[in-house]
Amino acid sequence: MSEPEGRGRPGVAMAGRWASDAHRHLGVLPAYPFYGGPAVRPDLGARATVAELIADMDAEGTGRALVIPNYGVPDPDVAFSFNELVLEAAAADDRIRAALWVSAKEADAERTAKALALAGEPGVRALKLSFLLGGRVDDPAGQPHLDAIFAAARQHDLVVHVHTSPGAASDIDQVGQLVDRYGDEVAIHLVHFGGGMSGHIKLAGARFFDWIAAGKRVYTDLSWAIGFAPRWLAAEIERRGLGHDRLLFASDQPWGDYAGEFAKLSAVTGDGELARRVFGGTFAGLYG
């Protein structure tokens, strides 16, 4: 990918080669006593303003980015409040696309309806769904809300961007049901490739490729992926001749480490066609 004119800052190492980042957050969370400890703010790189986000992108060499409301504290109002901020970011710089925070929880129905009313706004390319703040894929009370989220995604040709991590409501056994139900018509981005050992093995071992072969519109990234997973996934893509157009680079800033995620994925994709797709081409097709 060529470097856009006028971007970047002299003297700053362009580690990202103008890569496209398919997952980063905007907004500063309040301190919270996670896991019964003292109130802390572990996401040190969180940014409160669009100007700070753009400065980070310039310093990294990030050519395009999907920007998502920051979340993590168990207060849904915080995550929903950042929807306006990501819309502001998308309006400020044509390198930025916005993902709106939505929820399948019955308690969040009114907030989600307001978010879905913004789905047609310029720059919106995704809806962000996570069960870390509650709810489950298999909760009957949440099914009408999931249907509404995916209907909006289908109507506006948006990606549904879903967090995965091992166990509980975010396990791939749970989240994978969304691919089975909705993946024929809606693009689904499975963040973190299952998020850990069990998820990686379930996905790379067969499930991810089975979905692709069945025509499901499923995508993933390797942020948070543990040691063996990037090598194995790249090897399986080559061996099967499938999935080369379904993997994206994602930093998960500020919860992830941009340089580390970039180095990890660069090491297994090399500098050929797979790398061109992972660091730019697939993002362009999926997020614009």
MOLINDA-V322954 format. One record per helix or strand of 3 or more residues. SS is the DSSP state (H for helix, E for strand). FROM is the first residue (numbers start at 0). TO is the last residue. If there is no record, write none. Layout:
ss from to
SS FROM TO
SS FROM TO
This chain:
ss from to
E 18 25
H 33 35
H 49 59
E 61 68
H 75 80
H 82 91
E 95 101
H 105 115
E 123 128
H 139 155
E 158 162
H 167 169
H 171 181
E 187 190
H 191 193
H 196 212
E 217 220
H 226 239
H 257 268
H 272 286
